[in-house]
């Protein structure tokens, strides 16, 4: 019973973490239209305990790809989906 309770708590925690959004600021390094992804050199993202780094992100809504230009500074919002962080909004 205790194991079941711990497992249930872990599942609830994971589901809750996936629903949480995180804010980032960075510079677009490249856009891959075919894959629906962008490479961003972002500043630290405190809510994830991430240091600044360059990494690729998938885009949930492929229509947002038109808003990304190389060397453009952006603010973006990400959420965990299927084990990856995905951009869901850009400013």
Steps between C-alpha positions, in 0.01 A plus 500: 500500500784740584664427163174565321462832680856602411447401136174695485672805653781479243250482213306802630826695547612415146167600348507827689857573391410441136219755519728771641624761256842664510617834362821543304691776323754436231631548149386285208803328344321302228158391378427154356170528313502132398533374859289776654774599743729789593842523657511766772787633711302575815574668830462307825148368564467516879176301525680199347838564667653518151810708434521698179569271204431440133243231426231398257129524570209354309210736428149385598320721247699488174345831391722667762809408296446805279564721805856370554790669320871424553674738745160630624465548877179341627303420812340157491288265707569127524324200646602135542341268243596139438830535683607818318450871551287653225448867418132590531521881471742767383515877555 
